[in-house]
Amino acid sequence: MTEPLWHALHEAACARGEATYRDPETGYTVFTRIAHLTRGKCCGSACRHCPYDHEAVPRRS
């Protein structure tokens, strides 16, 4: 299985120290792992690159 394009874009943005990148499929601006680490905690929005294991995202029952 090949990785999605956004994976390479995320890694490249992180390598450049950038906080965001644009997902070419959706047009959305996406926060990188760097942006989340700078924030310091999970925001609860189920972000794609959350380094906090989505700890503040409400669990579905």
Secondary structure, DSSP 8 states (H G I E B T S, - for coil): ----HHHHHHHHHHHTT-SEEE-TTT--EEE-HHHHHHH-S--SS--TT-TTTTTTS----
